[in-house]
Amino acid sequence: MAWRVVAANKWFVNDEGRQVRLNCYNFFASLNIRRADLDLPQFDFLPAEPSLNKNPVDELAASFASGVFTLKLRVPSPPAQHTLVYGAAPVRSGVRYVQHFHFLGLLPPAKDGWSDITELYVARFGEPKPNWAIWIRT
């Protein structure tokens, strides 16, 4: 019953950009499919409404030191919940806009204020060439 009440009062934007209402089953499935994609447990009962905090990521640092590529995100304070990391394929450094971002994974725990996303990025796109631009979205 709770899923039905909440679904009746929520609007969602579909892939075509139109606002639609989901029935209670589709609302339940849409939340849990996304959680399953992230290997998170299913919601059996209606979750509390999330409070979205400021993005915990401050800056991106990429380096080629002694021929070793590293890619890190500065995270001054731990995120309240899961932070999703998206990336675009490396592009020439003159490119100022990238349209296609791919899900790389969840933000790894920070060590000394830096979260190392090198493995997430290299697993998806391979190691970029020096002086190429890297685009990350969290």
Phi, psi and omega in degrees: 000320181297321179298322181294317181296314181293317181297327181292337183253011181244141173248143180232151177262122181278181183296339180269000179085009180265146176278130180222161172256140175261146172287171187298323179295313181294325176296312177303313182294319182297320178292315186282332176294317178296321178293321179296323177300331181262008182059037176257155181292155182287147170276114172272326178247156183301124180284160174293151178297126183289148172254122184271121179265171176301146178304126184283353184268130181261312185209164178248135177232121177242140179211153171241092180252122181055037178079005180253125181273133173225147181223118184226151175246133178279126181233091184293331177227145182296140179292151180291322179222201183290136175247123181274139180247126177242149179217158176248155177301147180300143181228164177301148188297343179280350182289130184250357182211134177233136186258328188253110176251139181247144178292125180261326181150187177277149179298121178294157178300145181279144173236122183056036177083004180233134176255122183274114180251017182304310183297319179299315183289312183294325178298326182272316189242353186080175182283127181286160176286150175302145178069017172263152182276141178240130181246126179232142177228136177238000000 
